[in-house]
């Protein structure tokens, strides 16, 4: 059975972004309006106040939502919402997920995933989780921007 965290990150939040619109979500992240996301956590069945980080890279607006620390594979550390100031149709939602590595029992890694109307996409290995939020955020956002630019 999927955890409440996973359901919030993989089912409810992608639907919430689609219903509210990517730019409304990015505006909330820019304002650090954690209350905007209460319906997501409420529907998932837990209380949570996310850490929100906003940045701009050229025409791309990037909103990062830090989730509760993952406990199980496929739960995510971060959700990254990307929209474009030039093309309002651009809407991407990617996740930095805990993943089990093959080969060494008990060793974990990360992947970059994407949730869209087509389901879950996997862009392969993500940056290592170090626990240093500023450095981890930079590494993940840089990787996501490469993906969005088409440099998988």
Beta strands, then each sheet from edge to edge (+ up, - down):
strand 1: 51-57
strand 2: 60-66
strand 3: 76-84
strand 4: 91-100
strand 5: 108-116
strand 6: 119-125
sheet 1: 1+ 2- 3+ 4- 5+ 6-
end
